[in-house]
Amino acid sequence: MGLFRKNEIVIKEFKSIEGISDILTENRKSRYTKRERKILLHQMQITQEKEKTLMAVRLKDADSGLNAKVMEKAPKKVIEKVRAALIKGFILIFTKGTPAIEKVSGLKKKQMKAEIDIGALEKGISLGAIERVDEGAAGTASTNKEITSVEGAVMGLFGWGPQDAPVFLSVILKSIYEVAVSYGFDYTSNEERRYIIALMNGALADGFDKVPNSEKCDEIGIMTDLGKGNNEELTEEELQSAAENIADRILVLKVLMMIKIAGAFSAATNYKMVKQVTEYAKVKYRQRFLFRLLMR
């Protein structure tokens, strides 16, 4: 992945994917005018700058020392129990939990708004029209704050049990689904489910794992948007691997809750993690939304 410059607009060039550079130019033959494409490219640049900021913050996250200390001091049986619960919980909620998530979310409302706002872009591209689409995803983290805070406070005071793993994971998936539909994406397709797994891995990655995970997420997203994604059913091996990776990313938080630390800290840490995933999802889905427009 590199950078290329076009009239002072600098955006990522995905060299591993054929034909991508042509899509990301002002002069490409398109239903939109050169000025409209320039607006889209400028918004793409802003979105990618936001991602760089998120990644830079995560690279110097002070939690890494705490994480190492927790893993060193926590009883091995507790760690194993929590990890197994998270793996089982992810597979359960990812394969069978979507109807339950849909019942307690504003997905249908967000989807209806997105259809209207994205449909308006058929008449032409403007910054105001793009911002109206952004509004659908803007409130996702705040609407989930109360859920994660309550979960964190209750579990922090009374202890976190293995049966609670799907609850926390469902809040994370709920946030991602809401962002996805806000930008016009169907989170139920197998292609998109693979992308969501990659997105979670990227959002929760620590240190220098952030960059390769981000690139993998981008590659899956672009291939999907080009009609070259993998729409086969996810295999048991894929789900198990995804569950193990994601469990390892959030293991420390849930170990802390399992050993009954202060509820206020649990709530704050819970919300921090959900917000981290949500903000990352907003950046990644906004980038794909703009890319789809540039393909037209």
N, C-alpha and C positions, 0 to 999 in steps of 0.2 A: 504494500500500500504506500502511495506517495502523495505528493501534492502537485497540482497544476494551477496556473494563474491565467485568468481570462478577464481582462478589463477590471483588475483589482479585486476580483472575486476569487477567493482561494478555497477550494473544497477538495475532499479526498478523492483520489483516483484509485479505483479497485482494479489493479492491473491483472489480477488472476481471472477476471470475468470479461470475456470477449465482448466488445461493442459498448462497454459501459461509458467510456470517455466521450463518445459521440452523443450519448443521451445527456450528459452533463455539460452542454454547451449552449450558448445563446443562439447560435446560427442554425441549429438543427431544424429540419423541416418539421413543422408542428402546427396544430390547430391554433396555437397561441402566437401572439406577436412577439417580436424580439424584446420589446419592453416588458411584456408579461413574463417571458422566460427569465429575464434578468431579475425580476422580483422573486421568482421561485428559486433561482440560484443563490440570490442574496439571503433568502430565508434558510436555505440549505446550509450556507456558511455559518449563519448565526446558530443554527441547531448543532452543528458539529463543534463550534466553539464552546457551546454549553456542555457538550459531552466531555471535551477536554478539561473543563473546569471541574466537573464531577469526578473524573478520573484522577486529577491532580490532588483533590481533597482526599480521596480514598487512599492514594499512595502514601500519604503522610498521616493516616488515621492513627490516633494515639491508642486505640483499643487493642492493637497487636500485642503489647506487653501484658495487658490484662488477660487476653486470650491464652497466651502461653502459660501464665501463672495458674489460671483455672484448670487447664488441661493437666498441669503438673500436680496440682494439689487435690483435685476431685478424685473420689474413689473410682477405681477402674470399672467396678460393677455398675456404678451410676452412669458413667460415660457410655458403656455398652448398652445399657437399658434405654437411655435417651436416644442414642443413634438408631437402634432397632425400631423404636417407636416412630421416629421421624421418617425413616425409610418406608415403613408400612403405611404411615399416615399419608405420605406424599402419593404413593401408588393408589391408595384408596380414594383420596380426594381428587386426584388428577383423572382417574378413570371413571369414577362413579359419582363424584361430588358436584358436577356442573349444575344439575337441576336444583340442588339445595342452595348453591351460591346464587343462582338466578332468582330464587324466591326472595332473598333478602337484599338484593341489589337494585340499583336503578338502571340496569342494563337496557331494558326496553325503551325507557325514556331517553337515555343517551343515544341509543341507536336511531330513534325517530328524529332527534335533533340533528344528528350527524347526516342523515339522509337529506334533510332540508338544506343544511349549510353546505355540504359537499355538492349537492345538486346545483346550488346557486353559482358554483364555479364554472358551470357549463356556459354561463353568460359572459364570463371573462374573469381574469385573475386580478385581484387587488389585495393590498395588505389588509384592508378591513375585512374582506371575505375570508381570508386565511385566519385572521384573529378570531372570527366567529366560530370557526371549526375548533380552534385551540380552547375556547371557553368550555367546551364539553369535557375536556380532560383536566381542566384547571383545578376543579374542586375535588378530584379523586382522593388525594391524600388526606384532606381535611375531613371528608365525609367518613373516612375509615379510622380517623384518630380516636374517636370515642370507643369504637369496638376494640381496638388494640389496647387502649389505656385500661379499660375495664378488665379485659382478659389478663393484662399484665399485673394489675393491682390485686385481683382476686387470686391468681395463681401464685403471685409472689408472697402473699400472706399465708395461704393455706397449703402451698406446695403444688408443683406441677406434676401431673401424672401422665403416663404414656397415652391414655385415652384422649388427652387434650391436644395431641399433635395435629390432627386434622383441622382443629379450630384455627390455630395460628396460620397454618398453610393455606386454609381457605380464604383468610383475609388477604394474604399476599396475592393469591390467584384472582380474587375478586377485584383488587386494584388493577391488575394487569388487564383483565377482561374489560373493565370500564374504560381504560385508556385505549385499548384496541378498537372497541366499537365507536369511540369518539372520533377516531380517525378513519373509520370505514372498513375495518378489518373483521373477518369472521373468525373468532377464536376457536370455533368447533372443528375446523378442518384439520386433517392430519398434518398437512404442511404447516399450518399455523401453530399447532401443538408442539411440533418440533422446534419452531422458532421461539415459542414461549419458554421452553426448556433452556435453549441457548441464551435467551434474554435473562432468565433467572441466574444462570451461571455467571454471566457477565456482570450483573448487578451486584451479586454477592461475593464476587472474587476479591481477594486481597492482593495488595502489592502489585508486583509485575505480572501476575496472572491476568490482571485487568485488560491489558492490551490484546493478547492473543484471543481471549474470550470475547472481547468486543468485535474483533475482526471476524471470528467464527459466526457470531450473531449476525453481522452485516452480510456475510456471504450467504447464509441461509435465507435471510430476508430478501435479498436481491434476486437470488435464484427463484424463489417463490413468486416474486412480483413479475419476473420474466416468463413465468409459466413453466419453469424447469425444476420446481420443487419436488420433494418426495411426498406423494400423497398416499403411500401405502400405510396400512395399519401399523402403529408402533409395536415393535416386538417386545416380548417380556424382557429380553436382554437390554433393549434401549431404556425401558422404564426403570429397570433395576439400576442400571448405570446412572441414569439421571437422578433417581431417588438418593443414591449413595452420595453423589456429588453435592446435591443440595443439602442433604442432611449434614454433611461435613461442614458446609458453609455456616449453618446456623446452630451447630451443635453447642457451642460455648454458651450462647444466650439461654438455651433451654436447660443446660446443666446448672447454670446459676439459679434458674427458677426451681429446678428440682430440689436444690438444697436449701430452699426457702430463704432467699435473700430478701432485703427490704422491698416491699411492694412498689414504692414510688420509683425505685431504680428499675425494676422490672418493666413497669409501664413505660418509662421513658425510653428504655432500650428497645422494647417492643416496637414502639412507634417509630423510633429512629430507623429500624431495619425496614419496616413497611414503607416509610417515606423514601428511603434509599432506593428500594426496588421501583417504587412508583415514579420517582423523578427520572430514573434511568429508562423506564418504559416510555415515558413521555418523549424523551429525546429520540429514542430508537423508532418509535412509531411515527413521530412527526417527520423524521428523516425519510421513512418509507412512503409516507403520505405525499411528501413533496416529490420524491422520486417517481411515484406513479403518475403524478401530474406532468412531470417532465418527459415521461415516456409518450405522452399523447401527441 
